[in-house]
Amino acid sequence: MEIKRFETQPHLDEIKTKIPMKVLPKKKRSRWKRYVPAYLLLFPLLLIICGFFLVPMLYILYLSLIETDGLDTENAVFSLQNYVQFFSDSYFLKSLWLTIKISIYTVLVTLLLGYPVALTLLKCSQRMRGYLILLIASPLLVSIVVRNFGWYLLLSPNGVVNNLLMAVGLVDSPIKILFSELGVIIGLSNAYLPYMILAIATSLYNIDPSLVKASSILGASPLRSFLLITLPLSLPGIVSGSVLVFSLSMSSYVTPVLMGGANVPMLPVVAYDQILNLLRWTYGSAISYVLLGVTMIIVSLTTRIFEIGKFKEVFR
């Protein structure tokens, strides 16, 4: 009886081959219909990105890869001469190194100033945290030009800072802060400090408070708990804030012009002068892409080092 019952049952392979033929096309069709509204909503944004970002970037790349006389692009010849000229000229290489150096100093200053503020946001009450976040983000509501002119008045030879230093007796004559690397670092740090604070604070919010309590119960001092628990677990916020501040500093134009002038020729200022003042569009476009490429390489390598380093588990 068992053998007959087994023979009369339909074969399982036939059932498996029949079901997918009817079900799969319906699932694909319903899934495609489900995403149509999302695609339609994204289409205007994609159109704006392509029209105002992708197309200009491709055109600038085209300009950087051609060699012409003046602004005539009809008789242009594809060449890497602009990039060869950049990397063979010591002035532009010094400008590139100056841009990287000032950006790194800006990251360090914002990190040293921003981490204690982020810790304060973590430990204060919810109501006080809202007031502090509003206070931290309020400078972003003011134009960066206005803020730089404020620093211009403070750091000028007859400004508040120099008068205070001479009144205290630390210096005998006004020191040069404006139109120097120090002035640019101060301006950039003031401009991008909120980004660093908010990035670190967001990472600190995700740390489980019970870990710090457990370490204190086991006999760890507050400093030891900070070095072994809070600081490593906040590395994602530190890295994201550093990458953001570094990228913004590398591409900054207004602050280096107002706070540094011709004495601090950062690469964005040099590219602007080449394109608009000297009308060397192709060479200025090549400088822009060198700046973009160097920034992407440094950011990618830094992020990768932290992701595969000693604290790689934190970034998962």
VONUZA-23188 format. One record per atom (N, C-alpha, C): residue number from 1; atom name; x, z, y. Coordinates in steps of 0.001 Angstrom, whole numbers, plus 500000, padded with zeros to 6 digits. Last residue first. Layout:
REM VONUZA-23188
     n   atom       xx       zz       yy
   NUM     CA        X        Z        Y
...
This chain:
REM VONUZA-23188
     n   atom       xx       zz       yy
   316      N   532145   512281   549211
   316     CA   531215   511688   548272
   316      C   529781   512066   548611
   315      N   533978   513573   550770
   315     CA   533407   512349   551302
   315      C   532431   511677   550344
   314      N   534967   515674   549297
   314     CA   534106   515990   550440
   314      C   533382   514761   550938
   313      N   536696   514593   547471
   313     CA   535399   515058   546982
   313      C   534431   515346   548128
   312      N   539055   514118   548852
   312     CA   538162   512977   548598
   312      C   536793   513404   548104
   311      N   541146   515646   549872
   311     CA   539763   516114   550083
   311      C   538758   514982   549830
   310      N   543493   514262   549337
   310     CA   543283   515561   548710
   310      C   541832   516008   548788
   309      N   542351   510843   549455
   309     CA   543355   511890   549551
   309      C   542939   513165   548854
   308      N   540566   508849   549717
   308     CA   541279   508907   548434
   308      C   542323   510019   548417
   307      N   539516   509241   552269
   307     CA   538590   509109   551146
   307      C   539285   509221   549795
   306      N   541725   509257   553964
   306     CA   540962   510492   553783
   306      C   540054   510418   552556
   305      N   542480   506571   553704
   305     CA   543423   507640   553357
   305      C   542689   508955   553120
   304      N   540257   505210   554724
   304     CA   540597   505093   553302
   304      C   541547   506196   552857
   303      N   540368   505851   557428
   303     CA   539216   506270   556632
   303      C   539537   506247   555150
   302      N   542823   504595   558057
   302     CA   542628   506035   558248
   302      C   541480   506556   557403
   301      N   542287   501896   557460
   301     CA   543340   502617   556748
   301      C   543162   504130   556860
   300      N   540193   501350   559286
   300     CA   539992   501198   557842
   300      C   541030   501980   557053
   299      N   541420   501820   561783
   299     CA   540233   502592   561386
   299      C   540036   502526   559873
   298      N   543479   499904   561725
   298     CA   543791   501338   561854
   298      C   542621   502196   561385
   297      N   541973   497509   561485
   297     CA   542976   497869   560482
   297      C   543276   499369   560527
   296      N   540377   497510   563790
   296     CA   539741   497540   562472
   296      C   540729   497955   561391
   295      N   542387   497386   565783
   295     CA   541453   498517   565722
   295      C   540819   498634   564349
   294      N   543545   494908   565214
   294     CA   544356   496125   565115
   294      C   543456   497355   565009
   293      N   541344   493164   565714
   293     CA   541955   493257   564395
   293      C   542760   494520   564208
   292      N   540826   493597   568464
   292     CA   539789   493862   567461
   292      C   540402   494040   566077
   291      N   543284   492780   569559
   291     CA   542791   494137   569786
   291      C   541741   494509   568743
   290      N   543255   490113   568745
   290     CA   544326   490997   568296
   290      C   543900   492457   568442
   289      N   541022   489241   570159
   289     CA   540946   489315   568691
   289      C   542096   490115   568106
   288      N   542004   489425   572770
   288     CA   540803   490168   572381
   288      C   540711   490311   570869
   287      N   544114   487611   572696
   287     CA   544398   489034   572928
   287      C   543205   489887   572493
   286      N   542646   485232   572389
   286     CA   543547   485671   571319
   286      C   543893   487152   571463
   285      N   541376   485178   574851
   285     CA   540566   485312   573639
   285      C   541418   485760   572463
   284      N   543582   484784   576528
   284     CA   542819   486021   576634
   284      C   541926   486255   575421
   283      N   544244   482194   575687
   283     CA   545181   483285   575451
   283      C   544480   484641   575558
   282      N   541954   480776   576509
   282     CA   542372   480766   575109
   282      C   543310   481927   574792
   281      N   541794   481247   579287
   281     CA   540726   481662   578388
   281      C   541187   481746   576941
   280      N   543231   481908   581844
   280     CA   543822   481533   580547
   280      C   542863   481997   579454
   279      N   542627   482709   584427
   279     CA   541869   481601   583815
   279      C   542553   481052   582562
   278      N   543602   484893   585710
   278     CA   544541   483801   585471
   278      C   543901   482582   584833
   277      N   541164   486375   585898
   277     CA   542060   486224   587046
   277      C   543013   485044   586894
   276      N   539814   486145   583419
   276     CA   539103   485954   584688
   276      C   540023   485739   585878
   275      N   541744   486292   581271
   275     CA   540562   485428   581200
   275      C   540004   485131   582587
   274      N   543796   488051   581982
   274     CA   544132   486727   581479
   274      C   542937   485778   581529
   273      N   542360   490354   582710
   273     CA   543158   489635   583711
   273      C   543485   488214   583245
   272      N   541264   491050   580215
   272     CA   540389   490719   581352
   272      C   541148   489932   582416
   271      N   543599   491635   578776
   271     CA   542740   490524   578351
   271      C   541807   490088   579475
   270      N   544473   493875   580226
   270     CA   545306   492675   580166
   270      C   544474   491465   579761
   269      N   542426   495662   579685
   269     CA   542672   495259   581072
   269      C   543496   493977   581110
   268      N   542703   495959   576885
   268     CA   541476   495391   577458
   268      C   541643   494927   578899
   267      N   545399   497114   576794
   267     CA   545135   495752   576335
   267      C   543799   495190   576814
   266      N   546606   498768   579758
   266     CA   546035   498769   578417
   266      C   545532   497370   578068
   265      N   548835   499360   581856
   265     CA   548214   498095   581436
   265      C   547739   498149   579986
   264      N   549139   501426   584141
   264     CA   548772   501648   582739
   264      C   548072   500392   582221
   263      N   549601   500550   586698
   263     CA   550662   501325   586050
   263      C   550398   501565   584565
   262      N   547359   499362   587725
   262     CA   548402   498477   587194
   262      C   549518   499235   586492
   261      N   545052   501926   586751
   261     CA   545464   500817   587602
   261      C   546495   499934   586926
   260      N   544053   504395   585802
   260     CA   545420   503980   585518
   260      C   545928   502876   586411
   259      N   541470   504841   586594
   259     CA   542364   505994   586482
   259      C   543826   505611   586260
   258      N   540280   502294   586716
   258     CA   540103   503229   587830
   258      C   541111   504371   587797
   257      N   541140   501031   584318
   257     CA   541286   500361   585615
   257      C   541240   501364   586752
   256      N   540527   502863   582254
   256     CA   541929   502487   582517
   256      C   542137   501803   583862
   255      N   537605   502915   582672
   255     CA   538447   504085   582898
   255      C   539925   503730   583089
   254      N   536787   500247   582003
   254     CA   536521   500830   583319
   254      C   537468   501990   583606
   253      N   537540   499714   579279
   253     CA   538072   498923   580403
   253      C   537944   499654   581728
   252      N   538084   500412   575824
   252     CA   537652   500845   577150
   252      C   538320   500012   578245
   251      N   538817   499975   573220
   251     CA   538107   498893   573908
   251      C   537666   499256   575316
   250      N   540036   502341   572454
   250     CA   540778   501091   572328
   250      C   540127   499962   573118
   249      N   537941   504164   572797
   249     CA   539112   504232   573675
   249      C   539920   502942   573631
   248      N   536214   503447   570736
   248     CA   535764   503334   572125
   248      C   536941   503362   573091
   247      N   537846   504028   568517
   247     CA   537354   502664   568739
   247      C   536912   502463   570184
   246      N   538243   506805   568852
   246     CA   539376   505886   568848
   246      C   538928   504457   569139
   245      N   535631   507797   568625
   245     CA   536374   507977   569880
   245      C   537547   507007   569960
   244      N   535053   507017   565953
   244     CA   534214   506585   567073
   244      C   534973   506675   568391
   243      N   537051   508303   564481
   243     CA   536930   506839   564426
   243      C   536126   506321   565608
   242      N   536444   510966   565121
   242     CA   537736   510394   565505
   242      C   537699   508870   565502
   241      N   533891   511239   563972
   241     CA   534074   511398   565411
   241      C   535378   510802   565898
   240      N   534568   510794   561261
   240     CA   533620   509906   561940
   240      C   533731   510016   563453
   239      N   536386   512930   560837
   239     CA   536813   511542   560664
   239      C   535874   510588   561391
   238      N   534767   515167   561353
   238     CA   536004   514957   562108
   238      C   536437   513502   562032
   237      N   532760   514848   559438
   237     CA   532421   514796   560859
   237      C   533635   514564   561725
   236      N   534311   515105   557059
   236     CA   533546   513878   557346
   236      C   533151   513741   558811
   235      N   535402   517779   557384
   235     CA   536243   516596   557542
   235      C   535448   515303   557741
   234      N   534074   520101   556865
   234     CA   533713   519397   558097
   234      C   534546   518147   558330
   233      N   535247   521107   554626
   233     CA   533899   520563   554484
   233      C   533421   519832   555736
   232      N   537743   522052   555671
   232     CA   537678   520911   554737
   232      C   536304   520282   554626
   231      N   536705   524120   557514
   231     CA   537475   522961   557972
   231      C   537466   521812   556971
   230      N   535338   525969   555799
   230     CA   534669   525281   556903
   230      C   535407   524020   557321
   229      N   537338   526631   553722
   229     CA   535945   526215   553460
   229      C   535397   525378   554604
   228      N   539911   527284   554502
   228     CA   539694   526843   553126
   228      C   538290   526317   552860
   227      N   539826   528049   557177
   227     CA   540818   527065   556746
   227      C   540515   526487   555375
   226      N   537728   529938   557226
   226     CA   537650   528729   558044
   226      C   538599   527645   557527
   225      N   538689   531873   555503
   225     CA   537431   531191   555177
   225      C   537291   529894   555974
   224      N   540917   532692   556979
   224     CA   541101   532071   555665
   224      C   539846   531312   555234
   223      N   539641   533805   559215
   223     CA   540549   532672   559375
   223      C   540762   531938   558055
   222      N   538154   535922   558050
   222     CA   537470   534805   558723
   222      C   538356   533577   558909
   221      N   539563   536650   554738
   221     CA   539422   536899   556175
   221      C   538679   535730   556836
   220      N   538126   537358   551590
   220     CA   538811   536416   552470
   220      C   538549   536774   553929
   219      N   536753   538924   549749
   219     CA   537892   539499   550443
   219      C   538639   538555   551361
   218      N   534389   538149   548649
   218     CA   535550   538158   547757
   218      C   536831   538600   548458
   217      N   532803   538112   550887
   217     CA   532558   539147   549876
   217      C   533758   539285   548945
   216      N   533786   535825   552132
   216     CA   534008   537127   552773
   216      C   533769   538270   551802
   215      N   532896   533897   550316
   215     CA   534334   534079   550526
   215      C   534637   535416   551194
   214      N   530128   534151   550579
   214     CA   530760   534465   549297
   214      C   532269   534687   549462
   213      N   529774   533290   553199
   213     CA   529440   534670   552845
   213      C   530106   535079   551538
   212      N   530513   530625   552931
   212     CA   531313   531500   553795
   212      C   531034   532964   553477
   211      N   528466   529806   551202
   211     CA   529859   529659   550804
   211      C   530764   530563   551633
   210      N   526069   530128   552532
   210     CA   526381   531084   551455
   210      C   527825   530970   550986
   209      N   525750   527998   554269
   209     CA   526280   529275   554802
   209      C   526657   530270   553711
   208      N   526764   524780   553493
   208     CA   525951   525890   552997
   208      C   526524   527221   553511
   207      N   526909   522311   555948
   207     CA   527663   523262   555131
   207      C   526760   524428   554744
   206      N   525560   520718   557726
   206     CA   525332   520471   556298
   206      C   526101   521420   555384
   205      N   526457   521355   560252
   205     CA   525104   521757   559888
   205      C   524863   521635   558385
   204      N   528932   520090   560380
   204     CA   528897   521541   560180
   204      C   527512   522031   559768
   203      N   528193   517440   560910
   203     CA   528828   517771   559639
   203      C   528792   519268   559354
   202      N   527153   517745   563482
   202     CA   526294   517224   562420
   202      C   526871   517526   561049
   201      N   529450   518574   564842
   201     CA   528331   519497   564681
   201      C   527392   519035   563572
   200      N   530994   516245   564843
   200     CA   531467   517418   564097
   200      C   530314   518388   563850
   199      N   529349   514595   566464
   199     CA   529725   514170   565111
   199      C   530172   515364   564270
   198      N   529169   516033   568857
   198     CA   527951   515800   568076
   198      C   528280   515371   566650
   197      N   531877   515978   569708
   197     CA   531175   517243   569476
   197      C   529970   517029   568569
   196      N   532431   513224   569976
   196     CA   533180   514035   569019
   196      C   532438   515325   568695
   195      N   530646   512546   572016
   195     CA   530555   511891   570716
   195      C   531282   512700   569639
   194      N   531502   514110   574240
   194     CA   530210   514373   573574
   194      C   530082   513724   572210
   193      N   534073   512882   574889
   193     CA   533997   514205   574268
   193      C   532635   514485   573629
   192      N   534299   510535   576292
   192     CA   533935   510438   574874
   192      C   533914   511778   574162
   191      N   534945   511132   578971
   191     CA   533885   510175   578686
   191      C   533384   510267   577252
   190      N   537080   512913   578850
   190     CA   535837   513343   579481
   190      C   534678   512419   579104
   189      N   538957   511208   577682
   189     CA   538516   512420   576976
   189      C   537207   512937   577543
   188      N   539300   509288   579689
   188     CA   538729   508895   578405
   188      C   538226   510107   577622
   187      N   540422   510888   581761
   187     CA   539175   510158   581961
   187      C   538508   509762   580657
   186      N   542763   511850   580509
   186     CA   541752   512791   581017
   186      C   540410   512087   581183
   185      N   544077   509442   579998
   185     CA   543687   510301   578879
   185      C   542619   511298   579311
   184      N   544534   508572   582625
   184     CA   543669   507778   581739
   184      C   543190   508618   580562
   183      N   546278   510578   583529
   183     CA   544990   510381   584184
   183      C   544026   509591   583314
   182      N   548476   510156   581828
   182     CA   547746   511422   581791
   182      C   546368   511280   582422
   181      N   549402   507666   582619
   181     CA   548814   507811   581294
   181      C   547998   509092   581184
   180      N   548352   507105   586029
   180     CA   549342   507440   585016
   180      C   548626   507551   583671
   179      N   546669   507209   588247
   179     CA   547473   506009   587991
   179      C   548654   506316   587074
   178      N   546894   510770   588869
   178     CA   546210   509476   588942
   178      C   547199   508338   588728
   177      N   549044   512521   588891
   177     CA   548145   512487   587742
   177      C   547378   511169   587702
   176      N   551858   513661   590192
   176     CA   551156   512391   590024
   176      C   550348   512421   588732
   175      N   551693   516665   592124
   175     CA   552153   515903   590966
   175      C   551284   514659   590802
   174      N   552650   517816   595332
   174     CA   551604   517251   594459
   174      C   552223   516447   593314
   173      N   555173   520412   595187
   173     CA   554599   519206   595782
   173      C   553549   518647   594831
   172      N   555675   522677   593735
   172     CA   555992   522681   595158
   172      C   555382   521495   595893
   171      N   553683   524424   591312
   171     CA   554405   523228   591767
   171      C   554640   523352   593269
   170      N   552725   526997   591032
   170     CA   553271   526320   589855
   170      C   554062   525076   590231
   169      N   551464   528377   593039
   169     CA   552918   528357   593041
   169      C   553538   527693   591839
   168      N   548838   528371   593676
   168     CA   549276   529353   592688
   168      C   550792   529449   592659
   167      N   548811   526218   595431
   167     CA   548438   527545   595921
   167      C   548894   528640   594969
   166      N   549496   524105   593779
   166     CA   550440   524500   594834
   166      C   550111   525875   595387
   165      N   547223   524042   592153
   165     CA   548545   524252   591555
   165      C   549570   524686   592599
   164      N   545237   523517   594057
   164     CA   545201   524765   593298
   164      C   546559   525064   592681
   163      N   545993   520973   594945
   163     CA   545950   522086   595907
   163      C   545948   523434   595188
   162      N   545662   519545   592536
   162     CA   546994   519696   593137
   162      C   547038   520834   594152
   161      N   542848   519840   592188
   161     CA   543806   520268   591156
   161      C   545189   520491   591760
   160      N   541585   518756   594465
   160     CA   541430   520173   594132
   160      C   542521   520644   593177
   159      N   543800   516390   596148
   159     CA   542603   516861   595491
   159      C   542640   518334   595142
   158      N   545819   514930   597197
   158     CA   545233   515960   598063
   158      C   543966   516555   597456
   157      N   546339   513209   595035
   157     CA   547411   514072   595579
   157      C   546900   515173   596483
   156      N   543479   513485   592773
   156     CA   544262   512800   593799
   156      C   545342   513737   594359
   155      N   541762   514716   591027
   155     CA   543160   514545   590614
   155      C   544031   513837   591647
   154      N   539214   514767   592209
   154     CA   539816   516005   591733
   154      C   541320   515871   591519
   153      N   538646   512117   592810
   153     CA   538721   513083   593909
   153      C   539405   514376   593467
   152      N   538677   511078   590214
   152     CA   539583   510522   591224
   152      C   539745   511499   592384
   151      N   536591   512359   588995
   151     CA   537948   512733   588610
   151      C   538972   512216   589614
   150      N   534596   510891   590385
   150     CA   534679   512346   590508
   150      C   536050   512866   590115
   149      N   535095   508346   589465
   149     CA   535342   508620   590881
   149      C   535370   510119   591149
   148      N   534275   508747   586820
   148     CA   535685   508465   587107
   148      C   536025   508670   588567
   147      N   531527   509124   587187
   147     CA   532349   510217   586639
   147      C   533834   509985   586916
   146      N   530810   506609   588145
   146     CA   530612   507790   588995
   146      C   531477   508945   588500
   145      N   531402   505070   585895
   145     CA   532088   504798   587159
   145      C   531987   506009   588085
   144      N   529634   505940   584004
   144     CA   531041   506269   583808
   144      C   531853   505983   585066
   143      N   526586   507367   585148
   143     CA   527451   506205   584983
   143      C   528906   506638   584871
   142      N   524971   509882   583246
   142     CA   525608   509488   584504
   142      C   526540   508318   584234
   141      N   524246   510558   580739
   141     CA   523196   509999   581592
   141      C   523744   509521   582938
   140      N   526367   511794   579627
   140     CA   526116   510422   579194
   140      C   525031   509753   580019
   139      N   526238   514405   580556
   139     CA   527160   513467   581211
   139      C   526941   512013   580805
   138      N   524270   515531   578718
   138     CA   523899   515174   580085
   138      C   524912   514277   580786
   137      N   525106   516436   576268
   137     CA   524726   515026   576376
   137      C   524406   514597   577799
   136      N   525584   519141   576786
   136     CA   526676   518289   576306
   136      C   526350   516811   576513
   135      N   523053   520064   577540
   135     CA   524165   520165   578487
   135      C   525316   519241   578087
   134      N   521637   519608   575198
   134     CA   521223   518932   576428
   134      C   522342   518942   577458
   133      N   523027   521353   573562
   133     CA   523068   519919   573268
   133      C   522643   519108   574486
   132      N   522324   523794   574787
   132     CA   523724   523357   574777
   132      C   523845   521861   574487
   131      N   519553   523896   574334
   131     CA   520074   523879   575703
   131      C   521513   523362   575750
   130      N   519545   523962   571511
   130     CA   518896   522865   572237
   130      C   519395   522756   573667
   129      N   520844   526377   571041
   129     CA   521456   525130   570585
   129      C   520850   523932   571298
   128      N   519036   528237   571958
   128     CA   520272   528056   572711
   128      C   520974   526760   572310
   127      N   517132   527884   569889
   127     CA   516773   527647   571292
   127      C   518019   527405   572136
   126      N   518555   528578   567569
   126     CA   517981   527248   567713
   126      C   517656   526927   569170
   125      N   521630   530409   568301
   125     CA   520235   530285   567890
   125      C   519720   528866   568140
   124      N   525010   529617   567162
   124     CA   524024   530098   568130
   124      C   522608   529878   567595
   123      N   526709   528445   565310
   123     CA   526480   529880   565209
   123      C   525391   530394   566153
   122      N   526879   525712   565928
   122     CA   526489   526137   564586
   122      C   526048   527590   564554
   121      N   527804   525659   568530
   121     CA   526467   525124   568243
   121      C   525967   525590   566876
   120      N   530371   526644   568030
   120     CA   529432   527441   568825
   120      C   527997   526965   568607
   119      N   531462   524501   566661
   119     CA   531282   525778   565966
   119      C   530316   526690   566710
   118      N   531504   522665   568788
   118     CA   530660   522401   567628
   118      C   530430   523664   566803
   117      N   533415   523900   570405
   117     CA   532042   523751   570905
   117      C   531084   523483   569750
   116      N   535715   523697   568777
   116     CA   535145   525015   569109
   116      C   533712   524930   569636
   115      N   535893   520765   568738
   115     CA   535610   521557   567527
   115      C   535106   522963   567850
   114      N   536517   519705   571278
   114     CA   535170   519565   570741
   114      C   534877   520446   569546
   113      N   539189   520083   571904
   113     CA   538168   520632   572798
   113      C   536782   520651   572165
   112      N   540454   518811   569770
   112     CA   540802   520193   570088
   112      C   539756   520846   570990
   111      N   539230   516251   569953
   111     CA   539089   517062   568741
   111      C   539382   518535   569029
   110      N   540017   515328   572449
   110     CA   538586   515539   572199
   110      C   538355   516383   570950
   109      N   542811   515190   571951
   109     CA   542268   516058   573007
   109      C   540792   516352   572761
   108      N   542958   513310   569845
   108     CA   543473   514675   569666
   108      C   542887   515635   570703
   107      N   541851   511016   571060
   107     CA   541234   511591   569861
   107      C   541681   513032   569673
   106      N   543738   510605   573093
   106     CA   542342   510903   573439
   106      C   541605   511527   572267
   105      N   545984   509965   571585
   105     CA   545984   511185   572400
   105      C   544557   511586   572788
   104      N   545053   507505   570564
   104     CA   545339   508615   569656
   104      C   545362   509938   570414
   103      N   544849   506022   572935
   103     CA   543650   506245   572121
   103      C   543862   507403   571152
   102      N   547503   505932   573754
   102     CA   546524   506629   574598
   102      C   545253   506927   573806
   101      N   548562   504392   571595
   101     CA   549046   505745   571893
   101      C   548030   506528   572718
   100      N   547225   501929   571775
   100     CA   547097   502751   570570
   100      C   547485   504195   570858
    99      N   548077   501107   574334
    99     CA   546651   501268   574056
    99      C   546439   502157   572839
    98      N   550839   500928   573933
    98     CA   550307   501864   574926
    98      C   548831   502131   574680
    97      N   550958   498840   572071
    97     CA   551377   500181   571669
    97      C   550855   501231   572642
    96      N   550023   496750   573749
    96     CA   549297   497110   572528
    96      C   549664   498518   572077
    95      N   552032   496733   575696
    95     CA   550653   497017   576094
    95      C   549803   497423   574888
    94      N   554180   495974   574134
    94     CA   554191   497307   574752
    94      C   552784   497705   575207
    93      N   553294   493384   573543
    93     CA   553464   494337   572453
    93      C   553521   495771   572988
    92      N   553367   492260   576061
    92     CA   552064   492421   575411
    92      C   552160   493360   574219
    91      N   556162   492331   576547
    91     CA   555217   492969   577476
    91      C   553880   493235   576789
    90      N   557406   490842   574544
    90     CA   557567   492295   574537
    90      C   556570   492996   575458
    89      N   556103   488298   572667
    89     CA   556292   488749   574047
    89      C   556323   490276   574061
    88      N   555390   487569   570170
    88     CA   556783   487324   570549
    88      C   557092   487765   571971
    87      N   552708   487964   569885
    87     CA   553594   488821   569087
    87      C   555076   488561   569364
    86      N   551750   485951   571679
    86     CA   551455   487372   571884
    86      C   552481   488238   571157
    85      N   552618   483546   570593
    85     CA   553093   483947   571915
    85      C   552864   485431   572158
    84      N   551148   483532   568238
    84     CA   552612   483558   568173
    84      C   553188   484022   569498
    83      N   548578   483326   569301
    83     CA   548956   484532   568564
    83      C   550470   484658   568442
    82      N   548770   480772   570484
    82     CA   548388   481940   571290
    82      C   548788   483242   570605
    81      N   549386   479047   568367
    81     CA   550378   479293   569390
    81      C   550047   480525   570226
    80      N   547975   478057   566292
    80     CA   548167   479510   566321
    80      C   549157   479919   567398
    79      N   545573   475440   566912
    79     CA   546943   475946   566829
    79      C   546927   477467   566855
    78      N   543806   472489   567435
    78     CA   543852   473769   566742
    78      C   545300   474196   566522
    77      N   543462   471144   570619
    77     CA   544160   471016   569339
    77      C   544209   472401   568700
    76      N   541164   469556   572849
    76     CA   541795   470745   572295
    76      C   542398   470440   570923
    75      N   539929   467850   574593
    75     CA   541159   467394   573938
    75      C   541920   468556   573309
    74      N   537838   469471   575485
    74     CA   537536   468229   574787
    74      C   538750   467728   574012
    73      N   538301   471669   576987
    73     CA   538256   471882   575542
    73      C   537954   470603   574770
    72      N   539873   472613   579870
    72     CA   539397   471433   579157
    72      C   539477   471675   577655
    71      N   540976   474523   581430
    71     CA   539692   474841   580814
    71      C   539122   473665   580030
    70      N   544423   474050   580791
    70     CA   543395   474584   581674
    70      C   542140   474943   580890
    69      N   544903   472322   577986
    69     CA   545419   472364   579357
    69      C   544302   472835   580272
    68      N   544917   474105   574831
    68     CA   544412   473134   575799
    68      C   545177   473266   577105
    67      N   544558   475009   571578
    67     CA   545582   474887   572623
    67      C   545159   473766   573558
    66      N   542675   477411   569663
    66     CA   542928   476076   570197
    66      C   543995   476150   571281
    65      N   541909   479909   568846
    65     CA   542597   479072   567863
    65      C   542852   477653   568360
    64      N   540427   481144   570775
    64     CA   541738   481712   570467
    64      C   542556   480839   569525
    63      N   538061   479682   570734
    63     CA   538961   479539   571882
    63      C   540357   480074   571570
    62      N   536982   480633   568310
    62     CA   537335   479216   568450
    62      C   538312   479006   569604
    61      N   536524   483281   569028
    61     CA   537472   482986   567957
    61      C   537920   481528   568013
    60      N   534558   482834   570948
    60     CA   535835   483408   571378
    60      C   536908   483178   570313
    59      N   532565   481891   569229
    59     CA   533098   481006   570263
    59      C   534441   481521   570784
    58      N   532071   484135   567682
    58     CA   532592   482931   567030
    58      C   533186   481961   568051
    57      N   531056   485804   569685
    57     CA   532280   486178   568983
    57      C   532901   484975   568271
    56      N   528697   484423   570490
    56     CA   529835   484584   571421
    56      C   531141   484955   570722
    55      N   527275   484626   567933
    55     CA   527642   483326   568506
    55      C   528767   483470   569539
    54      N   526994   487473   567617
    54     CA   527683   486643   566627
    54      C   528157   485322   567218
    53      N   525686   488352   570104
    53     CA   526906   488940   569551
    53      C   527657   487969   568645
    52      N   523423   487052   570935
    52     CA   524203   487757   571952
    52      C   525483   488384   571411
    51      N   522354   485767   568652
    51     CA   522460   485067   569924
    51      C   523395   485722   570916
    50      N   522451   487650   566573
    50     CA   523124   486351   566414
    50      C   523346   485674   567763
    49      N   520947   489725   567711
    49     CA   522328   489962   567289
    49      C   523091   488646   567165
    48      N   518485   488432   568120
    48     CA   519223   488958   569268
    48      C   520698   489170   568907
    47      N   517800   487873   565468
    47     CA   517937   486779   566426
    47      C   518740   487219   567639
    46      N   517582   490411   564396
    46     CA   518627   489521   563891
    46      C   518876   488360   564839
    45      N   515322   491240   565875
    45     CA   516608   491938   566034
    45      C   517763   491070   565544
    44      N   513334   489436   564934
    44     CA   513732   489440   566357
    44      C   515073   490130   566600
    43      N   513406   490138   562055
    43     CA   513793   488819   562547
    43      C   514129   488813   564036
    42      N   512397   492543   561247
    42     CA   513837   492463   561504
    42      C   514252   491140   562136
    41      N   509727   491953   560833
    41     CA   510070   492921   561881
    41      C   511554   492852   562238
    40      N   509954   490191   558686
    40     CA   509397   489704   559952
    40      C   509717   490647   561107
    39      N   510952   491898   556736
    39     CA   511768   490775   557193
    39      C   511268   490239   558531
    38      N   508737   493585   556445
    38     CA   510012   494132   556918
    38      C   510921   493030   557436
    37      N   506757   491810   555453
    37     CA   506596   492449   556779
    37      C   507903   493024   557332
    36      N   508063   491102   552907
    36     CA   507826   490114   553963
    36      C   507600   490777   555318
    35      N   508214   492920   550867
    35     CA   509290   492927   551855
    35      C   509093   491916   552977
    34      N   505977   492394   549274
    34     CA   506132   493722   549852
    34      C   507163   493736   550971
    33      N   506338   489859   548307
    33     CA   505313   490065   549331
    33      C   505467   491410   550017
    32      N   508314   490447   546434
    32     CA   508625   489566   547552
    32      C   507606   489740   548676
    31      N   506856   492015   544635
    31     CA   507983   492604   545342
    31      C   508373   491767   546554
    30      N   505011   490171   543684
    30     CA   504524   491316   544452
    30      C   505651   491976   545233
    29      N   506763   488390   542380
    29     CA   505929   487909   543466
    29      C   505441   489068   544326
    28      N   507905   490020   540441
    28     CA   508747   489362   541435
    28      C   507930   488937   542633
    27      N   505639   490731   538979
    27     CA   506434   491759   539648
    27      C   507308   491148   540727
    26      N   504789   488239   538050
    26     CA   503912   488995   538942
    26      C   504683   490068   539688
    25      N   506954   487513   536365
    25     CA   506654   486727   537574
    25      C   505754   487459   538551
    24      N   506754   489656   534348
    24     CA   507876   489525   535275
    24      C   507575   488675   536492
    23      N   504444   489339   532679
    23     CA   504553   490452   533631
    23      C   505601   490188   534698
    22      N   504530   487139   530970
    22     CA   503345   487315   531806
    22      C   503562   488340   532927
    21      N   506970   487270   529659
    21     CA   506554   485985   530214
    21      C   505372   486132   531159
    20      N   507153   489862   528583
    20     CA   507883   489524   529813
    20      C   507442   488214   530453
    19      N   505357   489625   526257
    19     CA   505046   490481   527409
    19      C   505825   490087   528656
    18      N   506471   487930   524295
    18     CA   505224   487557   524969
    18      C   505001   488353   526249
    17      N   508708   489143   523275
    17     CA   508864   487841   523937
    17      C   507617   487420   524683
    16      N   507688   491466   522161
    16     CA   508631   491579   523276
    16      C   508785   490268   524015
    15      N   506137   490382   520050
    15     CA   505472   491127   521127
    15      C   506380   491215   522351
    14      N   508126   489261   518460
    14     CA   507122   488383   519049
    14      C   506402   489073   520197
    13      N   509515   491522   517635
    13     CA   510196   490551   518489
    13      C   509211   489609   519157
    12      N   507708   492812   515912
    12     CA   508001   493409   517213
    12      C   508682   492427   518153
    11      N   505095   491083   514208
    11     CA   506531   491324   514365
    11      C   506828   491823   515779
    10      N   502078   492719   513213
    10     CA   502803   491666   513942
    10      C   504253   492069   514164
     9      N   501431   493814   509840
     9     CA   501658   494144   511246
     9      C   502403   493011   511938
     8      N   501426   493042   507188
     8     CA   500319   492555   508018
     8      C   500511   492880   509484
     7      N   503645   494327   506093
     7     CA   503662   492869   506193
     7      C   502571   492352   507120
     6      N   502901   497005   506098
     6     CA   504058   496588   506874
     6      C   504067   495080   507086
     5      N   500800   496994   504282
     5     CA   500544   497362   505665
     5      C   501680   496924   506576
     4      N   502189   496345   501935
     4     CA   501195   495418   502488
     4      C   500911   495720   503951
     3      N   503756   498645   501602
     3     CA   504400   497348   501773
     3      C   503426   496347   502369
     2      N   501916   500672   501250
     2     CA   502787   500727   502428
     2      C   503427   499386   502685
     1      N   500827   500000   498793
     1     CA   500000   500000   500000
     1      C   500864   500000   501261
